[in-house]
Amino acid sequence: MKRLLAYIGLAVAFAVAAPPASAGPAREKLDRALKGLKDARSSFTQVRNSPAFGASLTPAKGTLSFRAPRLLKLEFAGASPTTVLVRGDTAWIEQPKAGQVIRTSALTSGAPPLPFLEESVAVIEKAYVVKETGPSALVLEPRAADGPIRTVELVLESASGLPKTVVVQQKGDESITFTFARWTVNAGIPAKTFAPVFAPGAKLVEL
């Protein structure tokens, strides 16, 4: 179950804001992208590394769809297809082969955050310290010291300003890397894409 919940890939946290860091090219690039972002879609590959398994797990492939504000859909392909829908702080995990939908909190699920999907860098800075490590690279450090995440590393795509690589480093030396293909931005993803509608007869499991 922990491995499944790690697929959610989104958590939204709020903390007391501190003064923003000086703006640089990477920060400005991401800020411009977020302020104009209505919707976005990209295919991705997710690779999870864990000392508990001694090696990288089999990469998972899928598609991420986003619509502002905070509507997210992750569709994982493979032998056991899974769809994860996030609306605000609630997440639904649909497992067609198991005939069930798990409903849980995006805040308490233990999923790694993808905090680049916010309204602006200023909103990100409510929960993270934003540091530039290159002209297209940022490191986000959670302000809350008691969470499972150490850092979130972003490498930005030149065309869209959104990340092409996201590495979530966790405190237990586990990491999750998302590699995104080219983003399609503001193409008009309909709101019904993110409606919590699932296969007839699916069992709802509350966590």
URWO-V118752 format. One record per backbone hydrogen bond with DSSP energy under -0.5 kcal/mol. CO is the residue of the C=O (numbers start at 0). NH is the residue of the N-H. Records with the same first field share a line. If there is no record, write none. Layout:
CO: NH, NH
This chain:
0: 4
1: 5
3: 6
4: 7
5: 8
10: 12
23: 27
24: 28
25: 29
26: 30
27: 31
28: 32
29: 33
30: 34
31: 35
33: 36
35: 37
37: 67
38: 185
39: 65
40: 183
41: 63
42: 180
43: 61
44: 178
45: 59
46: 176
47: 56
48: 174
49: 52, 53, 54
54: 49
59: 45
60: 76
61: 43
62: 74
63: 41
64: 72
65: 39
66: 70
69: 71, 87
70: 66
71: 85
72: 64, 74
73: 75, 83
74: 62
75: 81
77: 80
81: 75
82: 84, 93
83: 73
84: 91
85: 71
86: 89
88: 105, 106
89: 86
90: 103
91: 84, 93
92: 94, 101
93: 82, 95
94: 97, 98, 99
95: 98
98: 202
99: 94
100: 102, 204
101: 92, 103
102: 206
103: 90
104: 108
113: 116
115: 117
119: 123
120: 124
122: 125
123: 126, 127
124: 17
126: 142
127: 129
128: 130, 140
130: 138
133: 136
135: 155
136: 132, 133
137: 153
138: 130, 140
139: 141, 151
140: 128
143: 146
147: 170
150: 168
151: 139
152: 166
153: 137
154: 163, 164
156: 160
161: 156
163: 179
164: 154
165: 167, 177
166: 152, 168
167: 169, 175
168: 149, 150
169: 172
173: 169
174: 48
175: 167
176: 46, 178
177: 165, 179
178: 44
182: 184
183: 40
189: 192
190: 193
191: 194
194: 196
198: 201
202: 100, 204
204: 102
